[in-house]
Amino acid sequence: MQLVRQKEEMTAKVTETAKGVGSGMGGGGKGGSHGRRGRAVLAALLVAAIGSGCAVGSGEVPKPTAGHPGQPGGPGHPDAKKEAPAGMITGYAENLRRNQAARAIAAKKWGLGATPLPAPRPPAVKPAITTREGFEVESSEDLPPVFTTVPTKDKVVFLTIDDGVEKDPELLRMMSELKIPYTAFLSDYVINSNYDYFKKMQDNGVTLNNHTLNHPYLPGLTYDEQKREICGQQDKLQKRYGHRPALFRPPFGNYNRDTLVAAKECGVKAAPLWASEAFPDHMEWREWDRDMHPGDIILTHFRGPDEWSGSMPDMIRHVMKVITDKGYAVGKLEDYV
């Protein structure tokens, strides 16, 4: 799959626009000359609201007016696309400003070096997903696509967390306050000790997807054994969380044709892998240029100090620094796939 780079000129343009709006609001009215451009100024308010870091004070993180990532008012929700009546635009801009202000305060509380950038609007029509070149299996045309990057020109990446070994309550609080969307791929053998932890995650707007019952090396199993692993986890997730996932990630990223045939039989629509992997102290890259690209899927795991040189919040701090420093935002995978 060819990875598309997006130029970073838009960031400068948005910043310049926001500055212009700020200076216009600071002085007195100019009468009729501004009346002719009322709509342009109101539209610019939206840009300023999204880009505003707002002054960060002390104290607790204020409750923003929006919901969870991907929910009404939250980063990346489709309702953000709808045009508000002219009389409501200022209020809408204020809501956006408050959301980003809350993120700025949460970023300081959780030790992030910078406020996460707001995600771009999700596409009105989801992009066509195809299997990445070199990842095909024989006669794979009608099987779930296997891919590492979502086709988009937006500077957006997607955070995914696998298995479910570590159940750190700090992660739930951190991600909820920062409003960072992510997707979980769960294996029953490690989540069954605390299903409620992942129910809280789901209640925070996270989609819980399939990572098999027992995390086996699937190509080493028969077709029927693979189907039991995949369909069995579909059944578990539906029973526990009321949702039969459309996304499935094979353990270790290993699969064969039987894997994808079984996944399709179990109701799976796509099999996202990853373009990079995040740890508390470094990143590992799949691509030759060891860099981030629009639409990249980032893998990490539910791990803690027992296996990592840090905690899950440490990992989030590190990966968000990399993402933000490179000018990217985190989007919700299910908005694109």
Buried (B, 14 or more C-beta within 10 A) or exposed (E): BEBEEBEEEEEEEBEEBBEBBEEBEEEEEEEEEEEEEEEEBBBBBBBBBBBBEBEEEEEEBEEBBBBBBBBEBBBBBEEBEEEBEEEEBEEBBEBBBBBBBBBBBBBBBBEBEBBBBBBBBBBEEEEEBBBBEEBBBEEBEEBBBBBBBBBBEBBBBBBBBBBBBBBBEEBBBBBBBBBBBBBBBBBBBBBEEEBEBBBBBBEBBBBBBBBBBBBBEBBEBEBEBBBBBBBBBBBBBEEBBEEBBBBBBBBEBEBBBBBBBBBBEBBBBBBBBBBBBBBBEEBEEBBEEEBBBBBBBBBBBBBBEEEBEBBBBBBBBBBBEBBBEEEBBBBBBBBBB
